[in-house]
Amino acid sequence: MLTCREVTQLLSEEQDRPLTLAERLRLRVHLAMCQGCANFKKQMNFLHAACRRFAGEPAGKERGD
């Protein structure tokens, strides 16, 4: 089981690189049980989208598209 510290690290890394299948599964299990980390993920997604909009990048566009 991942710790909250490991989850926050993975969520941060997820912004820069694709996670492995094992990382995604472990992350999903933890997020299903930990409301604090689930809220942190929502906040990270919101900030990522806001930064893309601020930079003028279309909201649906991801790196490498």
JOZINOR-V910856 format. One record per helix or strand of 2 or more residues. SS is the DSSP state (@ for helix, = for strand). FROM is the first residue (numbers start at 1). TO is the last residue. If there is no record, write none. Layout:
SS_FROM_TO + SS_FROM_TO
//
This chain:
@_4_14 + @_21_33 + @_35_54
//
